[in-house]
Amino acid sequence: MKIGYATLPPTVTYNNGKEYHDDGKSRQFPDPYENIWVADDPFGDGMRLTFKAGQSPKGKNYALVQHKGAYVRRISFVSWDSIPGIYRDTLNKEYIEIPKEV
């Protein structure tokens, strides 16, 4: 298993691209985070991963990701300050969408 860090998008869509609506009537399932760059070491090596996690709490739009290849075992939402400085040097503080490969 590898441990890496990722910058997450500020908002998550639900039920295939829809915004979250707290109407209490219909069930809403968060769409997965897709094509997220996870830095596995301080030199910037890593890989693009897709995983489900829901909306990140305010101020914690970064993830500590445990994975083996494309299999993501678990994630934890973390703040920018909790990421080791040597990893922060290789991560973007703001989320940048990575285009899908054709």
Backbone as CSV, one residue per row, in Angstrom:
resi,resn,N_x,N_y,N_z,CA_x,CA_y,CA_z,C_x,C_y,C_z
1,MET,0.829,-1.181,0.000,0.000,0.000,0.000,0.877,1.249,0.000
2,LYS,0.431,2.248,-0.756,1.105,3.539,-0.784,0.219,4.568,-0.102
3,ILE,0.845,5.604,0.402,0.131,6.725,1.007,0.489,7.964,0.193
4,GLY,-0.513,8.726,-0.207,-0.268,9.940,-0.975,-1.228,11.048,-0.571
5,TYR,-1.018,12.209,-1.154,-1.845,13.384,-0.874,-2.418,13.932,-2.175
6,ALA,-3.614,14.499,-2.089,-4.273,15.043,-3.280,-5.033,16.315,-2.936
7,THR,-5.124,17.202,-3.924,-5.973,18.385,-3.829,-7.315,18.028,-4.458
8,LEU,-8.396,18.273,-3.742,-9.734,17.902,-4.214,-10.491,19.116,-4.726
9,PRO,-11.456,18.889,-5.625,-12.292,20.004,-6.073,-13.117,20.551,-4.903
10,PRO,-13.442,21.840,-4.932,-14.168,22.438,-3.807,-15.598,21.928,-3.645
11,THR,-16.222,21.458,-4.729,-17.588,20.942,-4.625,-17.695,19.606,-5.347
12,VAL,-18.670,18.845,-4.919,-18.941,17.529,-5.498,-20.340,17.568,-6.092
13,THR,-20.531,16.889,-7.203,-21.873,16.766,-7.776,-22.507,15.474,-7.265
14,TYR,-23.803,15.386,-7.432,-24.558,14.231,-6.940,-25.410,13.652,-8.052
15,ASN,-25.658,12.343,-7.985,-26.548,11.651,-8.917,-26.237,12.003,-10.370
16,ASN,-25.011,11.775,-10.769,-24.561,11.967,-12.158,-24.565,13.425,-12.602
17,GLY,-23.954,14.297,-11.821,-23.731,15.673,-12.243,-24.685,16.719,-11.722
18,LYS,-25.600,16.353,-10.858,-26.559,17.324,-10.342,-26.033,17.965,-9.059
19,GLU,-26.538,19.155,-8.763,-26.183,19.825,-7.516,-26.944,19.191,-6.361
20,TYR,-26.386,19.318,-5.176,-27.016,18.779,-3.975,-28.221,19.628,-3.597
21,HIS,-29.343,18.981,-3.333,-30.564,19.664,-2.896,-31.063,18.973,-1.635
22,ASP,-31.127,19.706,-0.567,-31.543,19.154,0.715,-33.056,19.242,0.850
23,ASP,-33.769,18.458,0.030,-35.227,18.488,0.081,-35.790,17.381,0.974
24,GLY,-34.958,16.427,1.359,-35.397,15.352,2.233,-36.295,14.331,1.572
25,LYS,-36.532,14.472,0.281,-37.446,13.568,-0.409,-36.729,12.475,-1.183
26,SER,-35.646,12.825,-1.851,-34.968,11.839,-2.683,-33.553,11.591,-2.158
27,ARG,-33.096,10.375,-2.350,-31.749,10.027,-1.928,-30.755,10.599,-2.920
28,GLN,-29.655,11.100,-2.383,-28.629,11.694,-3.230,-27.300,11.011,-2.938
29,PHE,-26.637,10.578,-3.997,-25.370,9.890,-3.869,-24.278,10.723,-4.528
30,PRO,-23.188,10.977,-3.812,-22.119,11.791,-4.405,-21.451,11.069,-5.563
31,ASP,-21.149,11.835,-6.603,-20.391,11.286,-7.717,-18.951,11.089,-7.265
32,PRO,-18.239,10.155,-7.879,-16.847,9.942,-7.473,-15.937,11.098,-7.886
33,TYR,-14.859,11.241,-7.147,-13.788,12.132,-7.565,-13.082,11.387,-8.687
34,GLU,-13.009,11.987,-9.860,-12.420,11.308,-11.013,-11.139,11.979,-11.449
35,ASN,-10.176,11.143,-11.818,-8.947,11.638,-12.423,-8.189,12.593,-11.495
36,ILE,-8.109,12.242,-10.218,-7.453,13.072,-9.213,-5.986,12.667,-9.106
37,TRP,-5.087,13.638,-9.212,-3.657,13.355,-9.087,-3.316,13.161,-7.612
38,VAL,-2.744,11.994,-7.302,-2.311,11.680,-5.945,-0.794,11.598,-5.949
39,ALA,-0.141,12.484,-5.203,1.319,12.495,-5.101,1.736,11.462,-4.062
40,ASP,2.492,10.455,-4.504,2.889,9.362,-3.627,4.216,9.598,-2.917
41,ASP,4.981,10.552,-3.390,6.242,10.859,-2.716,6.573,12.331,-2.893
42,PRO,7.519,12.837,-2.121,7.822,14.270,-2.164,8.416,14.759,-3.477
43,PHE,8.818,13.833,-4.355,9.381,14.224,-5.643,8.295,14.417,-6.695
44,GLY,7.038,14.175,-6.332,5.932,14.395,-7.254,5.483,13.165,-8.009
45,ASP,6.126,12.010,-7.769,5.650,10.783,-8.407,4.289,10.427,-7.843
46,GLY,3.437,9.869,-8.675,2.105,9.501,-8.234,1.299,8.987,-9.394
47,MET,-0.004,9.014,-9.237,-0.886,8.543,-10.303,-2.258,9.175,-10.186
48,ARG,-3.006,9.100,-11.286,-4.382,9.585,-11.313,-5.284,8.490,-10.769
49,LEU,-6.157,8.863,-9.864,-7.052,7.885,-9.255,-8.485,8.392,-9.267
50,THR,-9.414,7.454,-9.210,-10.836,7.748,-9.085,-11.323,7.060,-7.814
51,PHE,-12.059,7.808,-6.986,-12.554,7.230,-5.740,-13.775,7.998,-5.262
52,LYS,-14.581,7.338,-4.418,-15.766,7.960,-3.843,-15.449,8.401,-2.427
53,ALA,-15.935,9.586,-2.070,-15.673,10.067,-0.720,-16.717,11.066,-0.236
54,GLY,-17.545,11.603,-1.098,-18.506,12.622,-0.672,-17.889,14.005,-0.639
55,GLN,-18.661,14.951,-0.173,-18.209,16.346,-0.108,-17.223,16.514,1.030
56,SER,-16.102,17.165,0.739,-15.104,17.411,1.786,-15.611,18.489,2.734
57,PRO,-15.262,18.384,4.022,-15.655,19.430,4.975,-14.970,20.749,4.637
58,LYS,-15.579,21.843,5.027,-15.006,23.160,4.756,-13.609,23.255,5.378
59,GLY,-12.651,23.725,4.578,-11.277,23.867,5.049,-10.457,22.598,4.964
60,LYS,-11.064,21.505,4.494,-10.348,20.236,4.376,-10.544,19.647,2.979
61,ASN,-10.214,20.432,1.953,-10.405,19.931,0.591,-9.117,19.306,0.035
62,TYR,-8.436,18.572,0.898,-7.271,17.775,0.511,-7.500,16.381,1.061
63,ALA,-6.857,15.399,0.468,-7.065,14.031,0.916,-5.747,13.327,1.169
64,LEU,-5.730,12.557,2.231,-4.676,11.587,2.497,-5.235,10.283,1.945
65,VAL,-4.556,9.702,0.953,-5.094,8.561,0.217,-4.204,7.344,0.419
66,GLN,-4.812,6.238,0.841,-4.092,4.969,0.920,-4.562,4.129,-0.255
67,HIS,-3.612,3.684,-1.079,-3.992,2.936,-2.275,-2.907,1.941,-2.676
68,LYS,-3.310,1.009,-3.490,-2.375,0.069,-4.119,-2.748,0.047,-5.590
69,GLY,-1.916,0.680,-6.399,-2.271,0.852,-7.801,-3.535,1.684,-7.883
70,ALA,-4.487,1.258,-8.699,-5.730,2.013,-8.871,-6.752,1.729,-7.776
71,TYR,-6.487,0.735,-6.931,-7.411,0.404,-5.845,-7.183,1.361,-4.681
72,VAL,-8.211,2.125,-4.331,-8.136,3.048,-3.204,-8.776,2.363,-2.006
73,ARG,-7.957,2.134,-0.984,-8.450,1.457,0.218,-9.251,2.413,1.091
74,ARG,-8.674,3.597,1.331,-9.386,4.586,2.139,-8.782,5.966,1.933
75,ILE,-9.584,6.966,2.292,-9.106,8.343,2.238,-9.520,9.046,3.534
76,SER,-8.821,10.101,3.807,-9.172,10.947,4.933,-9.061,12.392,4.468
77,PHE,-10.089,13.186,4.749,-10.029,14.608,4.409,-9.079,15.294,5.390
78,VAL,-8.189,16.116,4.861,-7.211,16.815,5.698,-7.122,18.273,5.283
79,SER,-6.566,19.085,6.171,-6.345,20.496,5.852,-4.978,20.667,5.205
80,TRP,-4.763,21.811,4.565,-3.482,22.119,3.924,-2.344,22.060,4.942
81,ASP,-2.585,22.590,6.133,-1.537,22.641,7.156,-1.146,21.274,7.691
82,SER,-2.015,20.276,7.558,-1.682,18.944,8.068,-0.869,18.114,7.070
83,ILE,-0.722,18.607,5.842,0.101,17.918,4.842,1.561,18.264,5.121
84,PRO,2.444,17.263,5.180,3.860,17.570,5.408,4.387,18.566,4.374
85,GLY,5.213,19.500,4.833,5.724,20.565,3.970,6.400,20.069,2.715
86,ILE,7.093,18.965,2.792,7.804,18.435,1.630,6.820,17.985,0.534
87,TYR,5.601,17.573,0.926,4.562,17.227,-0.054,3.867,18.486,-0.562
88,ARG,3.684,19.468,0.315,3.033,20.712,-0.099,3.798,21.391,-1.233
89,ASP,5.109,21.194,-1.268,5.918,21.787,-2.332,5.566,21.222,-3.708
90,THR,5.004,20.010,-3.755,4.680,19.391,-5.039,3.191,19.461,-5.383
91,LEU,2.343,19.835,-4.411,0.901,19.909,-4.649,0.472,21.328,-4.987
92,ASN,-0.643,21.445,-5.691,-1.270,22.740,-5.924,-2.207,23.020,-4.758
93,LYS,-2.183,24.231,-4.245,-3.084,24.580,-3.150,-4.528,24.664,-3.652
94,GLU,-4.709,25.139,-4.860,-6.037,25.203,-5.478,-6.184,24.030,-6.446
95,TYR,-7.399,23.473,-6.515,-7.665,22.344,-7.399,-7.562,22.770,-8.867
96,ILE,-6.852,21.985,-9.651,-6.752,22.178,-11.101,-7.225,20.878,-11.748
97,GLU,-8.253,20.983,-12.584,-8.781,19.795,-13.239,-7.802,19.272,-14.270
98,ILE,-7.528,17.983,-14.222,-6.646,17.336,-15.181,-7.530,16.787,-16.308
99,PRO,-7.258,17.180,-17.553,-8.083,16.659,-18.645,-7.952,15.144,-18.772
100,LYS,-9.044,14.500,-19.129,-9.014,13.054,-19.354,-8.237,12.783,-20.634
101,GLU,-7.479,11.708,-20.593,-6.733,11.310,-21.793,-7.694,10.732,-22.816
102,VAL,-7.425,11.000,-24.056,-8.279,10.510,-25.129,-7.822,9.133,-25.541
